[in-house]
Amino acid sequence: MQSFANIRDFIFPRSAGVSVPAERMTSWILMAALLYQAVLCAVHTNVHAISTAGVMFSEFVIYLLCMVVLSKNIRLELVAVAALAAAYLFLLAIMRNQLDPKGFRDVMIPILFYGIGRQIGDARYADRLLKLAVLLVLAFGFLEWFFLDIYSRIFNIFSYYVNQGGLAAGSNWAKDSVLGLNGIRPEGIGRTILPALLGSHRISSIFLEPVSLGNFAVIIAAWGLSKRREEFKDTIFFLLAAALMIVMSDSRYGMITVAALIVLRCSPLGKSGNAWPIVLPLLSALMLLLIGAFFDGRYSDSFLGRLYVSGRTLLDLNIGMLVGLDGYNTNFGDMGYPSLLTRLGLPLCVLLWVPLWMLKMEDERGNRFRIYITLYISLILCVSGTSLFALKTAGILWFLVGCAAGKVADPAPAGAAARPSAKTKEQHNAY
């Protein structure tokens, strides 16, 4: 019985000071956010076709469970930010004469998952949950790597996305492959990392897309690098896991960003007290504008090619697009900054960004993690359109931010300060 309890506590770790139902539900929520796409794809492949409505309903259930957990201890500041964001989005809907549900959904993810992370507020709880997630991701990654036929019988990723309208039925250039389009590097491009070992195959694991696996690798690397020196074993674990995932997914973004994170950790720029990274998104956008204005090139499936097109698109944005009135229903592909600005508007982006830097983190680990995820966010918007808001990675990201900020202290009951505790009375009597 004791060994079963130890296994249970590892799978669903407990946090001191948090009720058992709340902590168990939080564990289920995070596992659901991580796995729901993989589960739906497996159901689609082997049981019944899953449409976009099925995916939306699954996400709605996850958000509803988050609200249930948060309802036990609603914080005024969280309600204020959510209310202001909702008010701005409704104002945009009135001015656009059209409601954009995706805008509400994208804003809801950081607010809800930060909220439940702040309510838990325990780095050890987050460590154990994140290690479990890493083991699951690597297990399915190795299954895809060494037993691709079995993986393909479980997950028909291409059919899953075609059924949701994200892909055209005849767009798969890899004959007989059921992986996603970005699961195979096209001829003429090939893998960047270990092409002789893995060929053109990019591993997706439970994320169904190699891009998300690379993003998850950056998140766990940021969490590991934020730790204290005496926690170097955890740092090594998360860094090695991140490196393996980057190799599996052939994530060029992950390779560059994790390298930048390591440089930050080893340099004075990454010290916990620094606030300069708050302007990193602005600097990244300016870099794109300069590349778009002065680099004489065209689009290609390369890092510089994507930056060039993003910069050219940013240069073409007008005032209406910058505040979210025009272009909100345009598919910008891999251009993150144009997608973000036209969908949410610059005022709302600032409204959501500034409170992140107003948070008082629990310790230097939280301050470092905030710096690292700022770099993650700033760079991912340069090369990816929507993956910053993909629930399967965004949920765990903002949960970790909440945990790094520390547990929300319950307000002391009235008169508590005037009543000495039993321990205090004993100490007084001893004197």
Order of alpha helices (4+ residues) and beta strands (2+ residues): alpha-alpha-alpha-alpha-alpha-alpha-alpha-alpha-alpha-alpha-alpha-alpha-alpha-alpha-alpha-alpha-alpha-alpha-alpha-alpha
